[in-house]
C-alpha cells in the first residue's frame, strides 16, 4: 500500500525497508526511507522531528480513508 501524504512524501510498504507490519516514510525526490523513530527535517519550517511525528503532521492536513488511517496508525503507534 502507498499513501501520498504530501507532494514530497509517501508512506509505503512497497519499498525495501518497509514490510506489511511497518511501512516507511519515503522522500519521493531522494528515495530516502525513514522508520518511525528516525529524525528528519521534512520541511525547513518544521525543524527536526521523528518521522512518526512528521507523518502525523502530514496526515492531519489530508482527508484519509479508513484503510489509509490504519496504515498511518501502524507507522505512528
C-alpha positions, 0 to 999 in steps of 0.5 A: 500500500502507498499513501501520498501524504504530501507532494514530497512524501509517501508512506509505503510498504512497497519499498525495501525497508518497509514490510506489511507490519511497518511501512516507511516514510519515503522522500519521493525526490531522494528515495530516502526511507525513514522508520518511525523513530528516525529524525528528519527535517521534512520541511525547513519550517518544521525543524527536526522531528521523528518521522512518526511525528512528521507523518502525523503532521502530514496526515492531519492536513489530508482527508484519509480513508479508513484503510489509509488511517490504519496504515498511518496508525501502524507507522505512528503507534 
